[in-house]
């Protein structure tokens, strides 16, 4: 992966104020794929003591979008056109991991997916799957 693309993705990610609030970070990045993580903290929980679905969605959506950005033109940014989520299990543990990937890149549309896991120690629980469409802007 070109350094200029890696820098573009990291710079864009650094401007994500919502993800900064949750101490999210980029774990790995390659062409068409990215892994993001965020610690599970009290301000990210809902009334039942599990991770709020909004945080799960935000991390998965961002992973899918940044996976697409790794394949877009150097001068492009990324925006979600639509995104669907299936919540599979309540998210509890130490941190969330979102693994985003591009299913089909295009000139105007990028079909993407992300899987979100709740991690406790070395155990990962699959808590959500997302699929959507990203557009270069």
C-alpha positions as CSV (number, residue, x, y, z in Angstrom):
1,X,0.0,0.0,0.0
2,X,1.3,3.4,-0.9
3,X,2.4,5.7,1.9
4,X,0.4,8.6,0.5
5,X,-2.8,6.5,0.7
6,X,-2.0,5.4,4.3
7,X,-1.3,9.0,5.3
8,X,-4.6,10.2,3.7
9,X,-6.6,7.5,5.6
10,X,-4.8,8.3,8.9
11,X,-5.3,12.1,8.4
12,X,-9.0,11.6,7.7
13,X,-9.4,9.3,10.7
14,X,-7.8,11.9,12.9
15,X,-10.6,14.3,12.0
16,X,-13.3,11.9,13.3
17,X,-14.4,13.7,16.4
18,X,-17.0,11.0,17.4
19,X,-14.4,8.3,17.2
20,X,-11.9,10.4,19.1
21,X,-14.5,10.6,21.9
22,X,-14.4,6.8,22.2
23,X,-10.6,6.5,21.9
24,X,-10.9,4.6,18.6
25,X,-7.8,3.8,16.6
26,X,-6.6,2.1,13.4
27,X,-5.1,-1.3,14.1
28,X,-4.3,-2.5,10.6
29,X,-4.7,-1.3,7.1
30,X,-4.2,-2.8,3.7
31,X,-5.7,-2.2,0.2
32,X,-9.5,-2.6,0.6
33,X,-9.3,-3.6,4.3
34,X,-9.0,-1.9,7.7
35,X,-9.3,-2.9,11.3
36,X,-10.4,-0.3,13.9
37,X,-10.7,-0.7,17.7
38,X,-12.2,1.2,20.6
39,X,-12.1,0.4,24.3
40,X,-15.4,-0.3,25.9
41,X,-15.9,2.5,28.4
42,X,-18.8,3.6,30.6
43,X,-19.8,6.5,28.4
44,X,-20.4,4.1,25.5
45,X,-22.9,1.9,27.3
46,X,-26.7,1.9,27.1
47,X,-29.1,1.5,30.0
48,X,-28.6,-2.3,30.2
49,X,-24.9,-2.1,30.7
50,X,-23.9,-3.2,27.2
51,X,-22.3,-1.2,24.3
52,X,-24.8,1.2,22.7
53,X,-25.7,0.1,19.2
54,X,-24.8,3.6,18.0
55,X,-21.2,3.0,18.9
56,X,-21.2,-0.4,17.3
57,X,-22.7,1.1,14.1
58,X,-20.3,4.1,14.1
59,X,-17.2,1.8,14.4
60,X,-18.4,-0.6,11.8
61,X,-19.5,2.2,9.4
62,X,-16.1,3.9,9.8
63,X,-14.3,0.6,9.2
64,X,-16.2,0.0,6.0
65,X,-15.7,3.6,4.8
66,X,-12.0,3.6,5.5
67,X,-11.6,0.3,3.7
68,X,-13.2,2.0,0.7
69,X,-11.0,5.1,1.0
70,X,-7.9,2.9,0.7
71,X,-8.9,2.2,-2.9
72,X,-10.2,5.6,-3.9
73,X,-8.4,8.3,-5.9
74,X,-5.7,10.2,-4.0
75,X,-7.8,13.4,-4.0
76,X,-11.1,11.7,-2.9
77,X,-12.7,11.5,0.5
78,X,-15.4,9.0,1.5
79,X,-19.0,9.3,2.6
80,X,-21.6,6.7,3.4
81,X,-24.6,6.6,1.0
82,X,-26.4,3.8,2.9
83,X,-25.6,1.2,5.6
84,X,-27.4,-1.7,7.1
85,X,-26.6,-3.4,10.4
86,X,-27.6,-6.7,11.9
87,X,-26.9,-6.8,15.6
88,X,-26.0,-10.4,16.5
89,X,-25.3,-10.3,20.3
90,X,-25.0,-7.8,23.1
91,X,-21.5,-6.3,23.2
92,X,-19.7,-6.6,26.5
93,X,-16.0,-6.9,27.3
94,X,-12.8,-4.9,27.1
95,X,-13.0,-3.5,23.5
96,X,-14.7,-3.5,20.2
97,X,-12.9,-4.4,17.0
98,X,-14.4,-3.6,13.5
99,X,-12.9,-5.2,10.4
100,X,-14.0,-3.4,7.3
101,X,-13.6,-4.6,3.7
102,X,-14.5,-3.7,0.2
103,X,-16.8,-6.2,-1.5
104,X,-16.8,-4.4,-4.9
105,X,-15.0,-1.3,-5.8
106,X,-16.4,1.0,-8.5
107,X,-15.9,4.3,-10.0
108,X,-18.9,5.9,-8.3
109,X,-20.0,3.3,-5.7
110,X,-18.1,1.0,-3.4
111,X,-20.0,-1.9,-1.8
112,X,-18.5,-2.5,1.6
113,X,-19.0,-4.7,4.7
114,X,-17.8,-4.8,8.3
115,X,-17.8,-7.2,11.1
116,X,-17.8,-6.0,14.7
117,X,-16.5,-8.1,17.6
118,X,-16.6,-7.5,21.3
119,X,-13.3,-8.7,22.8
120,X,-12.7,-10.0,26.3
121,X,-9.1,-11.2,26.8
122,X,-8.4,-13.3,23.7
123,X,-12.1,-14.2,23.1
124,X,-13.9,-12.5,20.3
125,X,-17.7,-12.4,20.1
126,X,-19.3,-11.5,16.8
127,X,-21.8,-8.8,17.7
128,X,-22.7,-7.1,14.4
129,X,-22.4,-7.3,10.7
130,X,-22.8,-4.3,8.4
131,X,-23.1,-3.9,4.6
132,X,-23.4,-0.7,2.7
133,X,-22.4,1.6,-0.1
134,X,-19.7,4.3,0.0
135,X,-19.2,7.1,-2.4
136,X,-16.1,9.2,-3.2
137,X,-16.6,12.9,-2.5
